[in-house]
Amino acid sequence: MKRQKRDKLQRAHAKGFHAAMQGQSKEVCPHEDIHAKEEWLGGWREGREAFTQNGMKNYL
């Protein structure tokens, strides 16, 4: 039985979250597709919020 990949939009969201946690700008979004871009940016916003709430804003 083949292992099923996660939905592309879920992956985009997760990648955006990780990019924000690494301190990357939202301008580095790699997606051209509007739906994937929206998901990536949503994940980026959540990651940025977590990044600043965890007291990591001093590292920016």
C-alpha positions in Angstrom: 0.0 0.0 0.0 1.4 3.4 -1.0 1.9 6.0 1.7 -0.3 9.0 1.0 1.2 12.5 1.0 -0.4 15.3 2.9 -2.5 17.7 1.1 -0.5 20.4 -0.8 -2.3 23.2 1.0 -1.5 21.6 4.4 2.1 21.4 3.4 2.2 25.0 2.3 0.7 26.1 5.6 3.3 24.1 7.6 6.2 25.4 5.4 5.0 29.0 6.0 4.9 28.4 9.7 8.4 27.0 9.8 9.7 29.9 7.7 8.3 32.4 10.2 9.8 30.4 13.1 13.2 30.7 11.4 12.7 34.5 11.1 12.3 34.6 7.4 10.3 37.4 5.7 6.9 36.7 4.2 8.4 37.9 0.9 10.2 34.5 0.5 6.9 32.8 -0.2 7.7 30.2 -3.0 4.2 29.8 -4.3 2.6 31.3 -7.4 -0.8 29.6 -7.0 -3.1 31.9 -5.1 -4.6 29.2 -2.9 -1.2 27.8 -1.9 0.1 31.3 -1.3 -2.8 32.1 1.0 -2.2 29.0 3.0 1.6 29.7 3.2 1.0 33.2 4.4 -1.6 32.0 6.9 1.0 29.6 8.3 3.6 32.4 8.2 1.3 34.6 10.3 0.7 31.9 12.9 4.4 31.1 13.0 5.3 34.8 13.4 2.8 35.1 16.3 4.3 32.0 18.0 7.8 33.4 17.3 7.1 36.7 19.1 5.0 35.2 21.9 7.8 32.8 22.8 10.1 35.7 23.6 12.2 35.0 20.5 11.7 38.5 19.0 15.0 39.5 20.5 16.8 37.4 17.9 15.4 39.3 14.9 
